[in-house]
């Protein structure tokens, strides 16, 4: 009865769209959270922070940059956590979950890592120390332990880690994270694995292999940086294939960008695309939650990365809800 009354309340509120509901509906659908990424410069905007702490919409935060290697261990063995601590404090103020992002990635590395010319054993010890220190400092969190280790054709991405240690750094990172915090949820996270294909198959095979070796992989993060009209038709089936491995699945970095300028037709298609993604997660019991890669176009990473594209988030740059917001609601309700 409580669930029915809650859904009726949501439907009654849609006419004015003044009542935030994204996380409420996610939890009513049996998920752990609906969340958003954020970044430290945004925390100076009081209107933004007010919505960031709105737990009717968001029960989980991901620091977009402040926990990455260059920001947490800029010099070997010298750790700094101030940026990440600020976002964790923001989350804890509202009893929101935190997704640590990330332990090991080929990008945004400190130069001492990429230019150190370390041998195999030394680099493995560096990976272990970095992951252990980071996860121990932020105990009780969800973690993207490995980020973007595959190429689109399913081969392993070349990086200082892979080129020096092969795949050994992967197990080393997960094991160090597990030892540092036995209760943490540990994920491997990547993009272009939303639908079935060579990269998704490679992810399945990698997770199978790691788990067969006793590596504690708890989940697969499906980033979902999508383009309007481009949600893979096999997304639900693919999420289910990941879940069949016995791991959690999460949509970790969702946005749906479009070619500018914005038009009503593009906004309507974007609404449908958000709805489709949410429906796919809803249909897979092991898909535990969805995180948008920031909630407002004002702070989206898209325009700075993809020339001529943008408007990827559920709120516009003036913090006004777009049709995409209702698409998310409809995805949870249907």
VMD Tcl script that draws the C-alpha trace (Angstrom):
set ca {
  {0.00 0.00 0.00}
  {2.83 2.41 0.85}
  {4.41 1.86 -2.57}
  {1.09 2.48 -4.34}
  {0.49 5.69 -2.41}
  {4.02 6.87 -3.20}
  {3.56 6.25 -6.92}
  {0.20 8.09 -6.85}
  {1.93 11.01 -5.13}
  {4.60 11.10 -7.84}
  {2.07 10.99 -10.64}
  {0.08 13.79 -9.06}
  {3.22 15.91 -8.82}
  {4.25 15.53 -12.46}
  {1.92 18.26 -13.67}
  {3.96 20.92 -11.90}
  {7.26 19.01 -11.80}
  {8.12 20.75 -8.55}
  {8.67 17.67 -6.41}
  {11.95 15.86 -6.94}
  {11.55 12.09 -7.11}
  {14.37 10.38 -9.02}
  {15.92 8.59 -6.06}
  {12.56 7.87 -4.42}
  {11.40 6.09 -7.56}
  {14.70 4.22 -7.95}
  {14.35 2.85 -4.44}
  {10.69 1.99 -4.98}
  {11.90 0.00 -8.00}
  {14.20 -1.97 -5.69}
  {17.43 -0.11 -6.45}
  {19.90 1.18 -3.88}
  {20.17 4.71 -5.25}
  {19.88 7.30 -7.97}
  {22.89 9.59 -7.83}
  {25.04 12.20 -9.52}
  {28.65 13.08 -10.06}
  {29.90 16.42 -8.77}
  {33.16 18.34 -8.58}
  {34.78 20.67 -6.07}
  {34.50 24.00 -7.96}
  {30.73 23.50 -8.15}
  {30.42 23.43 -4.37}
  {30.77 27.23 -4.30}
  {27.39 27.60 -6.06}
  {24.74 27.68 -3.34}
  {21.80 26.91 -5.63}
  {23.68 23.95 -7.08}
  {24.63 22.64 -3.63}
  {21.02 22.92 -2.45}
  {19.89 20.56 -5.22}
  {22.95 18.33 -4.75}
  {21.75 17.67 -1.21}
  {18.18 16.94 -2.28}
  {17.90 13.29 -1.30}
  {14.55 12.89 -3.04}
  {16.63 13.03 -6.22}
  {20.10 11.93 -5.16}
  {21.15 9.27 -2.66}
  {24.69 8.91 -4.01}
  {27.55 11.22 -5.08}
  {30.64 10.52 -7.20}
  {33.62 12.90 -7.05}
  {34.34 13.51 -10.73}
  {38.03 14.37 -10.32}
  {39.25 14.87 -6.77}
  {40.00 11.21 -6.02}
  {41.99 10.57 -9.19}
  {45.69 9.76 -8.93}
  {47.07 13.19 -9.86}
  {44.96 14.75 -7.13}
  {45.50 12.19 -4.37}
  {49.16 11.15 -4.78}
  {50.83 13.96 -6.77}
  {54.23 12.91 -5.42}
  {55.21 9.35 -4.62}
  {54.06 8.44 -1.15}
  {52.64 11.91 -0.46}
  {48.87 11.74 -0.30}
  {46.39 14.58 -0.18}
  {42.67 14.06 0.39}
  {41.26 17.57 0.81}
  {39.26 17.61 -2.45}
  {37.75 14.19 -1.93}
  {37.11 14.91 1.74}
  {35.02 17.97 0.82}
  {32.70 15.91 -1.38}
  {32.48 13.10 1.15}
  {31.55 15.67 3.81}
  {28.83 17.01 1.51}
  {27.47 13.50 1.04}
  {27.66 12.56 4.71}
  {25.75 15.70 5.66}
  {22.79 14.22 3.80}
  {23.43 10.51 4.46}
  {24.26 9.94 0.79}
  {26.39 7.07 -0.50}
  {29.77 7.84 -2.09}
  {31.32 6.16 -5.11}
  {35.11 6.45 -5.03}
  {36.40 7.29 -8.49}
  {38.95 5.91 -9.10}
  {41.95 3.86 -7.95}
  {43.74 3.01 -11.21}
  {43.25 4.75 -14.56}
  {45.60 5.42 -17.46}
  {44.55 9.09 -17.54}
  {45.00 11.95 -15.05}
  {47.99 10.18 -13.58}
  {50.75 11.93 -11.68}
  {53.78 12.42 -13.94}
  {56.02 10.54 -11.51}
  {54.02 7.40 -12.33}
  {54.13 7.73 -16.11}
  {57.75 8.89 -16.27}
  {59.25 6.82 -13.47}
  {60.43 3.90 -15.61}
  {59.61 1.52 -12.78}
  {60.18 -2.20 -13.15}
  {57.39 -4.75 -12.78}
  {57.64 -5.42 -9.05}
  {58.11 -1.77 -8.13}
  {55.12 -0.61 -10.15}
  {52.95 -3.36 -8.66}
  {53.93 -2.21 -5.18}
  {53.09 1.38 -6.16}
  {49.64 0.29 -7.39}
  {49.06 -1.68 -4.20}
  {50.09 1.19 -1.96}
  {48.01 3.74 -3.87}
  {44.85 1.60 -3.85}
  {45.30 0.56 -0.24}
  {45.89 4.08 1.03}
  {43.00 5.56 -0.94}
  {40.43 2.91 -0.03}
  {41.52 2.81 3.61}
  {41.13 6.59 3.93}
  {37.61 6.41 2.48}
  {36.35 3.26 4.18}
  {32.83 2.00 3.58}
  {32.53 3.33 0.03}
  {31.79 1.91 -3.41}
  {34.94 1.97 -5.56}
  {35.80 2.07 -9.24}
  {39.03 0.16 -8.67}
  {39.90 -0.18 -12.35}
  {38.77 2.37 -14.92}
  {38.81 1.94 -18.70}
  {41.24 -0.95 -19.12}
  {39.84 -2.13 -22.48}
  {39.94 -0.84 -26.05}
  {36.78 -0.81 -28.15}
  {37.94 -3.92 -30.04}
  {38.23 -5.84 -26.78}
  {42.01 -5.77 -26.49}
  {43.72 -4.45 -23.38}
  {44.42 -0.74 -23.33}
  {48.11 0.07 -23.39}
  {49.14 2.08 -20.35}
  {52.12 2.39 -18.07}
  {50.50 -0.31 -15.95}
  {49.72 -2.80 -18.74}
  {52.94 -2.19 -20.63}
  {54.98 -2.89 -17.48}
  {53.01 -5.59 -15.64}
  {50.62 -7.05 -18.19}
  {47.34 -7.76 -16.43}
  {49.01 -8.36 -13.05}
  {48.21 -4.81 -11.90}
  {44.49 -5.55 -12.14}
  {44.51 -8.27 -9.52}
  {46.99 -6.33 -7.41}
  {44.68 -3.30 -7.35}
  {41.57 -5.26 -6.37}
  {43.33 -7.32 -3.72}
  {44.89 -4.24 -2.15}
  {41.50 -2.53 -2.09}
  {39.82 -5.54 -0.49}
  {42.52 -5.83 2.17}
  {42.21 -2.11 2.94}
  {38.43 -2.31 3.33}
  {36.77 -5.74 3.38}
  {33.33 -4.11 3.30}
  {33.86 -1.93 0.22}
  {32.08 -2.72 -3.05}
  {34.77 -3.05 -5.72}
  {34.00 -2.38 -9.40}
  {35.63 -2.41 -12.80}
  {34.29 0.53 -14.81}
  {34.33 1.26 -18.55}
  {32.61 3.04 -21.45}
  {31.16 1.68 -24.69}
  {30.03 -1.48 -22.92}
  {26.37 -0.46 -22.82}
  {25.34 -2.84 -25.60}
  {26.52 -6.20 -26.82}
  {29.77 -6.15 -28.81}
  {33.46 -6.95 -28.77}
  {34.23 -4.73 -25.79}
  {31.36 -6.07 -23.70}
  {32.37 -9.65 -24.51}
  {35.93 -8.83 -23.47}
  {34.63 -7.37 -20.21}
  {32.67 -10.56 -19.51}
  {35.74 -12.69 -20.21}
  {37.99 -10.46 -18.10}
  {35.67 -10.51 -15.10}
  {35.28 -14.29 -15.42}
  {39.04 -14.70 -15.47}
  {39.70 -12.35 -12.58}
  {37.05 -13.97 -10.39}
  {38.35 -17.44 -11.31}
  {41.73 -16.29 -9.99}
  {40.12 -15.20 -6.73}
  {40.28 -11.49 -7.53}
  {37.47 -9.76 -5.57}
  {35.50 -8.08 -8.36}
  {32.08 -7.18 -6.95}
  {30.61 -5.23 -9.84}
  {30.79 -3.86 -13.38}
  {30.27 -0.15 -13.91}
  {28.66 0.74 -17.23}
  {29.50 4.40 -17.85}
  {26.81 5.21 -20.46}
  {28.10 8.41 -22.04}
  {25.55 8.22 -24.85}
  {24.47 10.24 -27.89}
  {20.84 11.19 -28.55}
  {19.20 8.42 -30.52}
  {22.10 6.05 -29.84}
  {21.06 3.89 -26.91}
  {22.04 0.33 -27.92}
  {18.96 -1.87 -28.45}
  {20.79 -4.69 -26.66}
  {21.42 -2.71 -23.47}
  {19.04 -4.66 -21.24}
  {20.31 -8.01 -22.52}
  {23.88 -6.87 -22.05}
  {23.32 -5.73 -18.46}
  {21.74 -9.11 -17.78}
  {24.78 -10.87 -19.27}
  {27.02 -8.92 -16.89}
  {24.74 -9.72 -13.97}
  {24.79 -13.42 -14.88}
  {28.45 -13.43 -13.84}
  {27.23 -13.08 -10.25}
  {28.30 -9.44 -9.88}
  {26.47 -6.19 -9.31}
  {25.92 -3.86 -12.24}
  {25.58 -0.07 -12.07}
  {25.06 2.73 -14.58}
  {27.90 4.94 -13.36}
  {28.29 8.00 -15.62}
  {25.06 8.52 -17.52}
  {24.55 11.46 -19.84}
  {22.99 11.75 -23.31}
  {24.59 14.46 -25.43}
  {23.25 16.07 -28.60}
  {24.49 18.14 -31.49}
  {23.79 21.79 -30.75}
  {21.67 23.85 -31.02}
  {19.00 22.29 -28.83}
  {15.66 21.66 -30.55}
  {12.34 20.33 -29.22}
  {12.81 17.19 -31.31}
  {16.23 16.52 -29.79}
  {14.89 17.08 -26.28}
  {12.06 14.64 -26.93}
  {14.45 11.98 -28.21}
  {16.74 12.61 -25.24}
  {13.78 12.02 -22.93}
  {13.12 8.68 -24.63}
  {16.79 7.73 -24.36}
  {16.97 8.42 -20.63}
  {13.78 6.43 -20.19}
  {15.24 3.49 -22.13}
  {18.38 3.38 -20.01}
  {16.40 3.49 -16.78}
  {14.06 0.76 -18.02}
  {17.08 -1.43 -18.80}
  {18.47 -1.04 -15.29}
  {15.05 -1.52 -13.71}
  {14.60 -4.80 -15.58}
  {17.83 -6.31 -14.26}
  {17.64 -7.08 -10.53}
  {21.42 -6.94 -10.09}
  {21.54 -3.43 -11.58}
  {21.74 -1.63 -8.25}
  {21.67 2.03 -9.22}
  {22.13 4.84 -11.73}
  {24.44 7.85 -11.52}
  {24.23 10.80 -13.94}
  {27.54 12.47 -14.79}
  {26.43 15.68 -13.12}
  {22.83 16.71 -13.14}
  {23.01 20.12 -14.85}
  {24.29 21.26 -18.24}
  {25.97 24.17 -16.45}
  {28.70 21.86 -15.20}
  {28.66 19.12 -17.83}
  {32.01 17.90 -19.17}
  {30.57 17.38 -22.67}
  {31.02 20.81 -24.35}
  {34.68 20.92 -23.33}
  {35.32 17.47 -24.79}
  {33.03 17.15 -27.81}
  {33.02 20.23 -30.03}
  {29.53 21.33 -31.04}
  {27.81 18.96 -28.62}
  {26.22 19.44 -25.21}
  {22.90 19.68 -23.33}
  {23.53 16.16 -22.01}
  {22.03 16.37 -18.51}
  {18.49 16.15 -17.08}
  {18.56 19.82 -15.98}
  {19.59 22.72 -18.21}
  {22.29 25.27 -17.38}
  {19.76 27.37 -15.47}
  {18.86 24.40 -13.23}
  {15.49 23.95 -14.98}
  {14.30 20.37 -15.44}
  {14.30 19.21 -19.05}
  {12.05 16.54 -20.60}
  {14.85 14.09 -19.78}
  {13.94 14.42 -16.10}
  {10.44 13.12 -16.84}
  {11.97 10.42 -19.01}
  {13.84 9.13 -15.97}
  {10.65 9.20 -13.93}
  {8.73 7.33 -16.61}
  {11.51 4.74 -16.85}
  {11.22 3.92 -13.16}
  {7.42 3.86 -13.21}
  {6.80 1.70 -16.27}
}
mol new
graphics top color blue
foreach p $ca { graphics top sphere $p radius 0.5 }
foreach p [lrange $ca 0 end-1] q [lrange $ca 1 end] { graphics top cylinder $p $q radius 0.2 }
display resetview
